[in-house]
Structures are given as C-alpha cells and as structure tokens.
Amino acid sequence: MSFVEKKDHWEYARSFLETHAETFGQLSGGNRAHQLPVPKPLPQQLAAVRGDRTIILALHYPPPRSPGYLTSTGDATDATTRLLASAVNKAFQEHHLRFAQTFDVIGDLYDGPHDFKVDGRDFNFETHFFDKLSPEEQRAWWETKVGTLIGIIVDEIVQRGRKGADVLAMGVLPRKWWPELLAAAVPLAREQARRILGLTYLPPYDIAYPSTSGGQLPPLTPDEETGRAPSCGDIEIQHPCGALSFMSLDQRARLDAGLQWLHRHILGDSHVVYFRRLTPKFGDYSEAERRRAQADAKAREGGFEGQLPDELDRPPTEEEE
C-alpha cells in the first residue's frame, strides 16, 4: 500500500480538530481545548524498529492551568505525563527521549484544563460535563470527537502507512469511552483513506489494548485469606496520578506492563519497572490487601461487628483511583 506524506502532519485531521475545539468551547462555557501536538521523530536507530502502529495515550482531562501537552522542547507539562515520560526513560540505557517522542497521539475526554474538584468531589467527565448537556449537545460533542479520530486515523494511514493503533487508556472513564469512540471512527476512517489512496480494498487498521487475557498485563495477586484475586477489568490500568498515594503494588505492575507493551518495539530487551519501584504514601500493599483495609476501615466507622464485608471486591471507581 502506497502513502503520501503532506507538509502538515495533521493534514486531514486539521479541520476536524478545529471543529471539535469550537464545539467543545461552546459546550464547556468557553474553555479552550488543548491542541493535538505533532510528535517529534525518534532517533534513527529507534525509528527503524518502531513498527507500523500508532501509539495513543488516552486520558481523562488536563489538570488546571495546564498550558498544553508539551513544552516548547517537547517535554511533558504535568504530573501525569511527567511520570509516564520518566517511566519510559528509566527503562532505556542508551537513549533519553522527549515526551513528544514517546507517542503519536495524546488526547483527553474533556479537552481542556479543569479543576480537580467540583463541589468537593473529583471532577468527572460524565457527571460534571457530558450528563449536563442536552441530547443535541451530546450528539454534537460525540460527532465532532469521533470526527477528530477519523481525521487522525486517515492521516496515520495515508501519510505514514500505519496499519493499526496500540492504545493505553488509563482510568475508569478513559477505559469506558475511548474504545467506543475509536470503534466508531475506524470504519469511517478506513473508507475515507481507501478513497484518498485510490484503493479497491479497505486498508487495514485495527485497535489494540493491553489485556490480562492476552498476557500483556499481570493478574492481581489472590487474597491470602480467601484465595481469590480481587475483580479487575481485562484491560484495567489505573491512572498514574494514584501511583504515589494509594495505588496498589499489583496495579503499579500493570501500569509498568502497559507501558512495556506500548513501547515494546523500541524498548527491545529493556523493561519498564518504574511504577513498581515508587514508594507510595500508603505503602506497598497488594490490591487484595488494600481493598481489605478499606473494608476494615469502613466497618470500624460504621460500628460493624462480625465478618468483614466483601463489597469492595470490585474494580475501583474513578474517585477511588
């Protein structure tokens, strides 16, 4: 399959990105959407082995006062992205990469900066934004958001010959929304790319996520008392912001493994162990130990007597992450 590189890295996505930014601004009361950055090229040695897949970081929302995804030199601008950049660079022996060299696409569900708290509760894309929109406004947001992904995928196929995307969706809502958004965009993008390239067949482009069932993410450690592992989504990776506070050792291992999978082609024999080696505020507990401690604390607060409740044997909510 042939492809043609344009002068603008986001040649086909540009108009979609502008339309969605305008829509988001209207729906958010004037908030300004972060611009999709242009990734920086890898060193020649790594570019030769990086493969033909788009690397996507799928997040929730930028933090308050965030100036954008990148500094002028291509480095990360907030705690979350700096942690991700550090994790990758710690794994390398011979290279130091700018954050802009470690992904092709980065995006948030809520496209602009927002305060961490709303009326004392963690900001939530659904509760504090999407659910407050009218059906017509929700449709406008969805259609323009999917449109940006259509344009991005078309550029990745037509300009760069990509054959699929590897996606790291971190946090409860990113794991829920990004797969649906990408699934809606891919068929339309493939058809548009086919027409642009003058093909008689649809160019390949699939979406992949690291998973426990696929062997890319380690399962959670079983509870010593019950012998059962806590419930965990197949592609569950918690948001990096919890790694320094209450994220369990099991979940930090899954975050390392997710980054290892995402950058497997350029990492080679190097291994990501950054998050497992962090010292979180509340100690190195397994997920089972963490949930049992939560249940124990809840029982004590409520004057509960007898066997501890098992209600926390479930994936954490967005606020708990």
C-alpha positions as CSV (number, residue, x, y, z in Angstrom):
1,M,0.0,0.0,0.0
2,S,1.4,3.4,-1.0
3,F,1.2,6.5,1.1
4,V,1.9,10.2,0.6
5,E,3.3,12.5,3.3
6,K,1.9,16.0,3.4
7,K,3.5,19.2,4.7
8,D,1.0,19.3,7.6
9,H,1.4,16.4,10.0
10,W,-2.3,16.5,10.6
11,E,-3.4,17.4,7.1
12,Y,-6.7,15.5,7.1
13,A,-7.4,15.9,10.8
14,R,-6.9,19.7,10.9
15,S,-10.4,20.7,10.0
16,F,-12.0,18.1,12.3
17,L,-9.8,19.2,15.2
18,E,-10.8,22.9,14.7
19,T,-14.5,22.0,14.5
20,H,-14.4,20.0,17.7
21,A,-12.4,22.6,19.5
22,E,-15.1,25.2,18.6
23,T,-17.8,22.8,19.7
24,F,-16.0,22.0,23.0
25,G,-15.6,25.7,23.7
26,Q,-19.3,26.3,23.2
27,L,-20.3,23.3,25.4
28,S,-17.8,24.0,28.2
29,G,-18.7,27.6,28.7
30,G,-15.6,29.0,26.9
31,N,-12.9,26.5,27.9
32,R,-10.1,26.2,25.4
33,A,-9.3,22.7,24.1
34,H,-5.7,21.6,24.1
35,Q,-4.2,21.3,20.6
36,L,-3.1,17.9,19.4
37,P,0.7,18.2,19.3
38,V,2.9,17.0,16.5
39,P,5.1,14.2,17.8
40,K,8.9,14.5,17.5
41,P,10.8,11.9,15.4
42,L,12.6,9.2,17.2
43,P,16.4,8.7,16.9
44,Q,17.2,6.9,13.6
45,Q,18.1,3.7,15.5
46,L,14.7,3.5,17.2
47,A,12.7,4.8,14.2
48,A,13.9,1.8,12.2
49,V,12.3,-0.6,14.7
50,R,9.2,1.3,15.9
51,G,6.9,-0.7,13.7
52,D,3.8,0.4,11.7
53,R,1.4,1.1,14.5
54,T,0.1,4.4,16.0
55,I,0.9,4.9,19.7
56,I,-2.0,6.5,21.5
57,L,-2.3,7.8,25.1
58,A,-6.0,8.1,26.0
59,L,-6.6,10.2,29.2
60,H,-9.4,11.8,31.1
61,Y,-8.8,15.6,31.3
62,P,-5.8,18.1,31.6
63,P,-5.1,19.5,35.1
64,P,-6.0,23.1,36.0
65,R,-3.8,25.7,34.4
66,S,-2.2,23.2,32.0
67,P,-0.6,25.2,29.2
68,G,-0.9,22.3,26.8
69,Y,0.5,18.8,26.4
70,L,4.1,19.8,25.6
71,T,6.7,22.4,26.5
72,S,8.5,24.2,23.6
73,T,11.2,21.5,23.8
74,G,8.7,18.6,23.6
75,D,8.8,17.7,27.3
76,A,5.7,16.8,29.5
77,T,3.9,19.6,31.3
78,D,2.0,18.0,34.2
79,A,2.5,15.3,36.9
80,T,0.7,12.6,35.0
81,T,2.7,12.9,31.7
82,R,6.0,13.5,33.5
83,L,5.5,10.2,35.3
84,L,4.8,8.5,32.0
85,A,7.9,10.1,30.4
86,S,10.1,9.1,33.4
87,A,8.9,5.5,33.3
88,V,9.9,5.1,29.7
89,N,13.3,6.9,30.0
90,K,14.2,4.9,33.1
91,A,13.9,1.8,31.0
92,F,16.4,3.0,28.3
93,Q,20.1,2.5,28.7
94,E,21.3,4.4,25.6
95,H,18.6,7.0,24.8
96,H,16.8,9.8,26.6
97,L,13.6,10.7,24.8
98,R,11.5,13.8,25.0
99,F,7.9,13.1,25.9
100,A,6.9,14.1,22.4
101,Q,8.9,11.2,21.1
102,T,7.0,8.5,23.1
103,F,3.6,8.8,21.5
104,D,1.9,9.6,18.2
105,V,-1.5,10.8,19.6
106,I,-2.4,12.1,23.0
107,G,-5.9,13.1,24.0
108,D,-8.4,13.6,26.8
109,L,-12.1,13.0,27.0
110,Y,-12.6,16.5,28.4
111,D,-10.4,18.5,26.0
112,G,-9.3,21.5,28.2
113,P,-7.9,22.1,31.7
114,H,-10.3,21.7,34.6
115,D,-10.1,22.0,38.4
116,F,-9.5,18.7,40.2
117,K,-12.6,19.2,42.4
118,V,-16.2,20.2,41.8
119,D,-18.2,20.9,45.0
120,G,-15.7,18.8,46.9
121,R,-15.8,15.8,44.6
122,D,-13.3,14.7,42.0
123,F,-14.0,16.1,38.5
124,N,-15.8,13.5,36.4
125,F,-16.3,13.9,32.6
126,E,-19.7,12.3,32.7
127,T,-21.1,13.8,35.9
128,H,-19.8,17.3,35.6
129,F,-19.9,17.7,31.8
130,F,-21.5,15.2,29.4
131,D,-24.5,14.4,31.5
132,K,-25.3,18.1,31.8
133,L,-25.6,18.5,28.0
134,S,-28.8,18.3,26.1
135,P,-29.3,15.3,23.7
136,E,-28.5,17.6,20.8
137,E,-25.3,18.9,22.5
138,Q,-24.2,15.4,23.4
139,R,-24.6,14.4,19.8
140,A,-22.6,17.4,18.7
141,W,-19.8,16.5,21.1
142,W,-19.8,12.8,20.1
143,E,-19.9,13.5,16.3
144,T,-17.1,16.1,16.4
145,K,-15.0,14.0,18.8
146,V,-15.3,11.0,16.6
147,G,-14.6,13.3,13.6
148,T,-11.2,14.2,15.1
149,L,-10.3,10.5,15.4
150,I,-11.4,9.8,11.8
151,G,-9.1,12.6,10.6
152,I,-6.2,11.4,12.8
153,I,-6.5,7.8,11.6
154,V,-6.8,8.9,8.0
155,D,-3.5,10.8,8.4
156,E,-1.9,7.9,10.1
157,I,-2.9,5.6,7.2
158,V,-2.5,7.9,4.2
159,Q,0.6,9.8,5.3
160,R,2.5,7.3,7.4
161,G,1.3,3.9,6.3
162,R,0.2,2.8,9.8
163,K,-1.8,-0.4,10.0
164,G,-3.3,-0.1,13.5
165,A,-3.1,1.6,16.8
166,D,-1.9,0.5,20.2
167,V,-3.8,2.3,22.9
168,L,-3.1,2.9,26.6
169,A,-6.4,4.0,28.2
170,M,-5.8,4.9,31.9
171,G,-8.5,5.4,34.4
172,V,-12.1,4.3,34.7
173,L,-13.8,6.7,32.3
174,P,-11.0,6.5,29.6
175,R,-11.3,2.7,29.6
176,K,-15.1,3.1,29.1
177,W,-15.2,5.9,26.5
178,W,-12.1,5.7,24.3
179,P,-12.8,2.1,23.0
180,E,-16.3,3.3,21.9
181,L,-15.0,6.4,20.3
182,L,-12.3,4.6,18.4
183,A,-14.6,1.8,17.3
184,A,-16.9,4.4,15.8
185,A,-14.1,6.2,14.0
186,V,-12.1,3.3,12.5
187,P,-14.6,2.0,9.8
188,L,-15.2,5.6,8.5
189,A,-11.5,6.4,8.5
190,R,-10.6,3.3,6.6
191,E,-13.2,4.1,3.9
192,Q,-12.0,7.6,3.6
193,A,-8.4,6.5,3.4
194,R,-9.3,4.0,0.7
195,R,-10.8,6.7,-1.5
196,I,-7.9,9.1,-1.0
197,L,-5.4,6.3,-1.9
198,G,-7.5,5.1,-4.8
199,L,-7.5,1.5,-3.4
200,T,-10.0,-1.2,-4.4
201,Y,-9.9,-2.6,-0.8
202,L,-10.1,-1.2,2.7
203,P,-6.6,-0.5,4.1
204,P,-6.0,-2.4,7.4
205,Y,-6.2,-0.5,10.7
206,D,-7.1,-2.2,14.0
207,I,-7.2,-1.0,17.6
208,A,-5.4,-3.0,20.3
209,Y,-5.2,-2.6,24.1
210,P,-3.0,-4.5,26.6
211,S,-5.0,-7.1,28.5
212,T,-4.8,-9.8,31.1
213,S,-6.3,-12.4,28.8
214,G,-3.8,-11.5,26.1
215,G,-0.9,-12.0,28.5
216,Q,0.3,-8.4,28.4
217,L,-1.0,-7.4,31.9
218,P,-0.3,-9.4,35.1
219,P,-3.3,-10.6,37.1
220,L,-3.9,-9.3,40.6
221,T,-2.5,-11.3,43.5
222,P,-5.0,-13.6,45.2
223,D,-6.1,-12.7,48.8
224,E,-4.2,-14.9,51.3
225,E,-7.4,-15.4,53.3
226,T,-9.9,-16.2,50.6
227,G,-7.6,-17.5,47.9
228,R,-9.5,-15.3,45.4
229,A,-8.0,-12.4,43.4
230,P,-9.9,-9.1,43.5
231,S,-12.0,-8.4,40.5
232,C,-10.3,-6.5,37.8
233,G,-11.2,-5.4,34.3
234,D,-9.3,-7.2,31.5
235,I,-7.8,-4.0,30.2
236,E,-7.8,-2.2,33.5
237,I,-4.9,0.2,34.1
238,Q,-5.3,2.8,36.8
239,H,-4.5,6.4,36.3
240,P,-0.8,7.2,37.0
241,C,-1.8,10.0,39.4
242,G,-2.5,7.4,42.1
243,A,0.9,5.8,41.9
244,L,2.4,8.0,44.6
245,S,-0.5,7.7,47.0
246,F,-2.9,4.7,47.2
247,M,-2.3,2.6,44.0
248,S,-1.5,-1.0,45.0
249,L,1.7,-2.8,44.0
250,D,-0.4,-5.0,41.7
251,Q,-1.8,-2.1,39.8
252,R,1.5,-0.4,39.6
253,A,2.9,-3.6,38.0
254,R,0.0,-3.4,35.5
255,L,0.9,0.2,34.6
256,D,4.5,-0.8,34.0
257,A,3.4,-3.7,31.9
258,G,1.1,-1.5,29.9
259,L,3.9,0.9,29.1
260,Q,6.2,-2.0,28.3
261,W,3.7,-3.3,25.8
262,L,3.0,0.1,24.3
263,H,6.7,0.7,23.6
264,R,7.7,-2.9,23.1
265,H,9.2,-2.3,19.6
266,I,11.7,0.4,20.7
267,L,12.4,-1.0,24.2
268,G,13.8,-4.3,23.0
269,D,15.2,-6.1,26.0
270,S,14.8,-3.2,28.3
271,H,12.0,-3.4,30.9
272,V,9.7,-0.8,32.5
273,V,9.8,-1.2,36.3
274,Y,9.4,2.5,37.2
275,F,6.0,2.4,39.0
276,R,6.7,-0.8,40.9
277,R,9.8,0.9,42.4
278,L,7.9,4.0,43.5
279,T,7.2,4.4,47.3
280,P,3.6,5.4,47.6
281,K,2.2,7.3,50.5
282,F,0.3,4.4,52.0
283,G,2.8,1.6,51.4
284,D,3.4,-1.4,49.1
285,Y,0.1,-3.3,49.6
286,S,-1.3,-5.7,47.1
287,E,-4.7,-4.9,45.7
288,A,-6.3,-7.5,47.9
289,E,-4.7,-6.1,51.0
290,R,-5.7,-2.6,50.0
291,R,-9.3,-3.5,49.5
292,R,-9.5,-5.5,52.7
293,A,-8.0,-2.5,54.6
294,Q,-10.7,-0.3,53.0
295,A,-13.4,-2.7,54.1
296,D,-12.0,-2.9,57.6
297,A,-11.9,0.9,57.9
298,K,-15.4,1.2,56.6
299,A,-16.6,-1.5,59.1
300,R,-15.0,0.3,62.0
301,E,-16.5,3.6,61.0
302,G,-20.0,2.0,60.9
303,G,-19.6,0.1,64.1
304,F,-19.8,-3.2,62.1
305,E,-19.2,-6.4,64.0
306,G,-18.6,-9.8,62.6
307,Q,-17.1,-10.9,59.2
308,L,-15.7,-8.1,57.1
309,P,-17.9,-7.0,54.2
310,D,-16.8,-8.2,50.7
311,E,-18.4,-5.3,48.9
312,L,-15.1,-3.9,47.8
313,D,-14.3,-6.9,45.8
314,R,-14.8,-5.0,42.6
315,P,-12.9,-2.6,40.3
316,P,-12.3,0.8,41.9
317,T,-14.4,3.8,40.9
318,E,-12.9,6.9,39.3
319,E,-12.7,8.7,42.6
320,E,-11.1,5.6,44.3
321,E,-8.4,5.5,41.6
